[in-house]
Amino acid sequence: MFSALLLVAAAPQSAVEAERAFAADAKAIGQWTAFRKWAADDAIFLPPQRVADALKDAPDPPVAVDWWPTASFTSCDGATAANTGGALWPGGRSSYFSTIWQRQPGGAWRWRLDHGADLSSPRARVAQPALRRASCRRTPTLDDAGADGGASADGTLRWRWTVAPGGGHSFAVQMWTGGSYETVIDDRVPAPPAKVTRP
């Protein structure tokens, strides 16, 4: 009983704490090992690819990516969150990420969707990420998220993605404000330049 209480006390209490613990694990136990450890069973990378398939037997790189949250948006019921932030890769490459987190029945946080793209310069590290919680006033009627999106159980946080034929994609998160949805994350990744072939 006492050991169970210690485990609960040590578990991250917010999605920001979970993000930081996830990033610390990437350095301590290996990048892809940490991604597998913290992933929900149905987790995906965008463009849509099951993590279980993408990371199957993937070896950990010698040095893990370093990332940090800059903002977190939480559903009214506190069980779902969208984090976004910056990252630095070995060799100096910089990028951003946006991740959907879900609190599990036992209280642990697991990520369900991860998306990111390169940036010309990294997002600034912040001591305290911006934190916002969806309104619990006049909660919305749940709509069908369809195959290209999802929503918190209470409908106050929802997300959608699109994939263009040329390979570009977008990812957006909306938060309920009490009367309407506000877009709080709007990531757009252009299609890679077409390869020029010479005759």
Buried (B, 14 or more C-beta within 10 A) or exposed (E): EEEEEEEEEEBBBBBBBBBBBBBEBBEEBBBBBBBBEBBBEEBBBBBEEBBEEEBEEBEBEEEBBBBBBBBBBBBBBBBBBBBBBBBBBEEEEBBBBBBBBBBEEEEBBBBBBBBBBEEEEBBEBEEEBEBBBBBBEEBBEEEEEEEEBBBBEBBBBBBBBEBEEEEBBBBBBBBBBEEEBEEBBEBEBEEEEEEEEEE
